[in-house]
Amino acid sequence: MVEQAPPTALGIEDILGKIQRPERAFRLCLRADLQSQWEETERLLKLAERESTNSLAGNTKKVRDLAKQCRALEQEMETATVTLLLRGISSKKFSDLLAAHPARKGQDEAFNAETFGVALLAASAATPEMNEEQAGRLVDSITSGQWNDLFNTCWLLNRSSVDVPFSRTASEHLPGTKTS
């Protein structure tokens, strides 16, 4: 038999006063141009590593130098990464956004694919805050792949439910906690 939590003793005004909408962080690397350099360095590193395993010398200076270059590129990209904090909007505001951006004739989506995403990003952006014009400029500055990831984060933030999470990993490291 599944245990059920007892009903809350809080009144509706208490509940309404305590609600906080979900938030998600989205990491955006501003130096995506370094990706190709990292990929090439990583490729050369793997090649040099294979060559060095065939040698009695083991790790060669070339392997170590390429590994250092990889780490330097990773660090440069990490330093150039910003975190956008996104906050879910109310159900009404989400419905209003959908209504304000109806699908064009012939589109299969429930919204105008060209305008709704930018409006949703602007409405969901908590830090830094942005208006639709700024959100549009951001979208125009990133790749389609980055925009897909950012839009999906905004969409799921506003369209998914929230359950109390459970970390099996954390439980394994803390004594006296249940593991399921």
N, C-alpha and C positions, 0 to 999 in steps of 0.2 A: 504494500500500500504506500502511495506517495504522500509524503507529509505536505500539508498545505499551510501556508503562513496564515496566522489569524488576521481578520480584517483590521484595517487601520483604525485607530482611535482619533486620528486627526480630522478636523473639519475641512470642508472644501476650501475655505479661505486660507487655512494653514497650508494645504497642499498647493494651491495656486501660488502662494507666496514663496514656496520653496523650489518650484520648478526651474531648472536650468537646462537649456537646450544643449544637445550634444555638440562636441567640437572635434575637429580633426586637423591634424597638421599636414601640410603638403610641402614637401621639400622641392625646391626649384633651383637647379644648378644654372648660374648665370654664365658659366664658362663651358658650355656644352661643346664649344669648338675644340676643347682639349681631348674629347673622347677619341678621336681618330689617332692622335699622338699616343694616347694610352694603349689603344688596341694594337698599334704597331709595335710599341715597346714591349707589351705583353707577349706578342707573337715572337719577337726576337729573343725574349727571355726564355720562353719555352724551348725554342730551337737551341739556344746556347746551353740550356740545362740538359737537353738530350745529348748534345755533343760532349758535355763535361762528364756525364755518367759513363761514357765510353773511355774516359781518360783516367789514369791512375791519380791524377792531381785532385780529382773531386771538384768541389765548387771553385770555379775559376774566377779571376778578377773580372772577366767579361760578364759572368753571371751576376756577381755582386754589384757591378756598376749598373747593369740593366735593372736589377731589382731596386736599386736606389732611385733610378730614374722613374720606375713605375710608382714607387711610394711618393716621390716628389710630385708627380702629376696627380695622384690621388689626393694628396694634401692640398694642392692648388685648387682642384675641383671642389673639395670639401669646404675650403675657405670661401670659395665663391658661391656657396649654396646658401640660399635664404629659406626660411620657413614661413609659409603663409598660414595663419591660423584662420580656419573656416568654422563658422558657427551655424548650426541649423536654424532655419527660419520657421515661423509658425505655419501650421497647416493652411490657415486662411491666406497668409501672404504667399505661400507656394501656389495655391489655387488661383489667386489673383494674378500672379506672374504667368501662369499657364494661359489664363484668359486674355491677358494683355499681349501674348505672343502666339496667336493661333496658327496652326499649320496652314501653309499656303495650299491653294487648290492643287490637288495631285500629289501632295506629300502624304506619306503613310504615317508619319509621326503624330504624336498628340500635341505637338507644338511646332513653332517655326524654328527649324534647325539653325537658321542663320542668326537669329536674334535672342532666343530664349537662353542659351548657355551663358552668354555675356551678362544678361540681366540676372541670372541665377548666381553667377560668380560675384557680381557687385553686391547682391543682397546677402550673400553668405560670408563675404570677406569681413572678418573681425579685426585682424591685424596683418598688414595695414588695411585700414578701411579704404574703399575705392568706390567711385561712382561708375556708371555704365560706360562713360567715355573712356575713363582710365582702364577699366576692365577690358574694353575693346582693344585699346592700345597694347595691353599686356598680351592678349590672345594673338594679336597680329605680330607680336615680336617673338613668339615661341613656335616650335614646330607643331605639326598636326598631331604627332605622337604625344608630345608634352601636353597639348591642349586636351586630347582625349583622356589622358590620365587625370588632369585637373578637373575636367567636366565630370568624369565618372566619380571622382571624390566628392564633388559638390552634390551630384545626383544621389549617391548612396547616403551621404550625410543627411539629406532631407527626405529620402524615401525608404530608409531602412529603420527597423525597430531597434531598440536598445535593450539588451539584457545585461544583467550583472555578469561580468566576465569571471572566468576562473582560469588561473595560470597553473597548469600542471608543472611547468618548469620551476616556478617560484615555490610551489608546494614541496617539490623534491629537495629544495635547499633549506627549508625551514622545518625544524622538528615540531611534531605535534599538530601538523595540519593534515587535513584529509587529502587524499590524492585523487578523488573523483567526485 
